[in-house]
Amino acid sequence: MSVNKVILVGNLGKDPELRYTPSGAAVTTFSMATTERYKDREGNRQEKTEWHNIVAWRQLAEICGKFLHKGKQVYIEGKIQTRSYDDRDGNKRYITEIVADQMQMLGSRDDSQQGGGGGYAGNQNQGGQSYSQGGQNQNQNVQNNNNGQQQGGGFAEPVFNPDDEIPF
């Protein structure tokens, strides 16, 4: 048996880039920073920041592209993936990225420029919207019957629920 699962809580380093494949599938990429704070042997505070490349697909990609922005604190759950590509000079390059299958916006409602504070993660027990990588709604306790989609194909902002915040 093997497990490939990643859980990150950090801040976006840049605004997400939403694109569409030739077949019409949405894909969003963004960078995310996680910071570890500790004291060294001399008692001095130290800080180490790791940067992660995040990729989201389909419905989750559209949600990330619409609601996330640089600096936003977010919870990401997914799997780690390494792939290779050839650069412009023909050299083989490798990239390690996190393929997100769940996302939860964190922080206060005021830190979002486009309205946030709501939850977008699978397996939530509250009444907010629940989204996963496959675009399937995993929460059966959704407050509106159209799974968060408006008639025009966009996504409606869920009702703010202060219980959606993850208490770390």
N, C-alpha and C positions, 0 to 999 in steps of 0.2 A: 504494500500500500504506500502511496505517496500523497503529499499535500502541497499545493502551491497556493498560498493565501497571504495577502499583504493587507495590513491595516495601517493607514497613515492619518495623522491629524496635523495639519500645517496650514500655511498661507500660500495663496497663488502668487507666483513671481511675475506673471504677465497675464493680460487678458486672454481668454481662450480663443483659439482660432477654429471656427466652424467651417468645414468644407463638405462637399458631397462627392462620392465616388461616381464613376461613369454609370454605374447601375442604379444610382440614386440613394445609396445608403449614406446617412449623415455620420461624420467623424469629427470629433473635437479633440484638439491637443492643447495642453498647457503645462507649464512647469509649476512645481510645488516645492516649498522649502519646509523642512522639519528641523527644529533646533533643539539640541540637547544642552542643558545647562548643568554644570557640576563644579565642585571645588577640587582643585588639584591637591597634591600632598602638602604644599605650603599653605593651604587654606585660601588661595586666590580663586575667585570665581572665573570659570572658563566657559566658553560657548563654542559649540561645533554645529555648523549648519550643513545639512545634506540637501542636495537638489535632486528632484525626481521628475522624470518625464511621464506625464499622465495621458492616456488615450481613452476616450469613451466613444462608443458606437451607437448608432440608431437613435432611439428616443432619448436615451440618457445623454447622448451627444448634443441633441437640440436643447435639452434642459440646461446643460452646463453652459452652452453657448449663449443662452438667453439670460440666465440668472447669476452667473459667476463673473467676477471681475478681479483685476489685480489687487492683491492685499487681502481679499476675502478669506476668512478662516473656514476650512472645510474638512470633513471626514470622508476619506476615500477607502473603499474596500474593493479588492480585486486580486489579480494574479500578476506575477512578475514574468516578463517575456523578453528574450534577447533575440534580435533579428539582425541580419546583415544586409548591406546594400553596397553598391559601387558608387564612389563619389565621382565628381566631374573628371578627375584625372585617371579614373579606372582603378583606383585603389579600393580594396575591400574594407569596409568600415562596419563596426558593430555598434548597436545601440541597445541599451537595456531600458525598458519602459514598464510602467504599471498599466495594465489593461483594466480599467475600472468597470465593475459591475454594479456598484452601489455608491451613492453620493449623498451626504447630509451636509447642508449648509449650517455653519455654526456662527457664534458671535451674536451680537445684538442686532436688532432690526435696523438701528440707525447706521450701522457700518456698511449697509448695502446701498449702492447707488440705484439699483433697479428693483428695489423691493425684495426682501429676502426674509431670513429668519424662519422660513418654513422648512419642512423636511422633505427630502427627496432621497429616500433610501428604502431598500427592501426590508421586509420583515419588521416593520414598525407596528406597534400595537396601538398607537394613538390614531385619531381619526383623520390625519393628514394624508396627503398624496404619497404614494409609494411607487418608486420606479426602480428598475433594475436594468442591467446591460442589455438583456434580450428584449427590452421594451414591454415586458409583461408586467402587469400590475399584480404584485404579490400580496397586497393588503386587501382583504375582503371588506374592511370597514371604511370604505371611501365615502366621503360626504356627498359628492355629486355623482350622478349616474353616467356622465360622459368621460370618465377616466381622466379628467383634467384637460381635455381638449375642447377648445372653443369651436364654434361652427366654422370659422375661417382657417382651421388647422393649427392655430397657435396653442399655447398652453396657458390656462388660467392660473393665477396665483392662488395657492390654497389659503384657507383661513388660518391666521396666525394662532399657534397653540404654544404657549410658553413651556409646556411639558415636553416639547419636541427637542429641547436643548439637551445635549449629552453632558452630564455633570462630571467633568474631569477635574 
